[in-house]
Amino acid sequence: MIGPTKPELSPAPKTWDLPEAIRIRLGEEAGPQRAMYEDGHLLLILHHLPGPDDHDRKAALFWRNPEGDWRSTEGKGKGPVALQEHLDRSEAILAELEKAETAASTALEYHRLLEAVPPVLRTARGTQRALQQARDFIKSDRTIISFRDQAAGNERSAELLLQDAQFGLNYTVARQAEAQTASAQKMAATAHRLNVLAALFLPLTALTSLFGMDIHSGISDTSSNFWLILIVGMGVGALLAFAIGSRPKE
């Protein structure tokens, strides 16, 4: 015995008088952004711009009947108004991302932008493609042309925003690497100067320590011997310092 048939699920409202040729092309979910056209009926399937943690695509459907009347699944507005608001919301989100890109100055901020912009770009690109399809189906409706042009502008803005974020990240990383290289060079120069100073005074320190020991060296404790030891130590130190200072730098 065959059980009761489950009600057919469709993203398009049942109250819409869509041709069966369009309804059979719809699954339980809206699917990718696209335009369908049969017997003067136009169905636009668009997506909302995703949030940072959104994995599911939220669809927005717009139907134009052969008389030119629009319907929408978005709010209470009629089709053209709802479609205009849909594109305006995308434009506003892009404007906020552009402000964030202008204010970004660290690699972390640019990385967050590079995570946020690609989904927006993909959605804007799909919206423009669907509206171009609608324009090809109905060439006489100038409203669709305006929507198509606005969607193309959103797509272009998203592309430029992605490029700017990538350039900004590359520049920030290069600037940080340059600063680290300069800091390393300063540290190397400081260490070199310390080595020269150590080489200058090391022989004198060694001689002073040696002759300061309580041993019978046979050298008289006179002022002339003191100056002799000092001059010898300084001379050897100067030779070592010159040898270290004049060696070729790698």
Secondary structure, DSSP 8 states (H G I E B T S, - for coil): ----------SS-TTS---HHHHTT--SS--SSEEEEETTEEEEEEE----TT--S--EEEEEE-TTS-EEESSTTS-HHHHHHHHHHHHHHHHHHHHHHHHH--SHHHHHHHHHHHHHHHHHHHHHHHHHHHHHHH-SS-HHHHHHHHHHHHHHHHHHHHHHHHHHHHHHHHHHHHHHHHHHHHHHHHHHHHHHHHHHHHHHHHHHHHHHTSS---S----HHHHHHHHHHHHHHHHHHHHHHHTS---
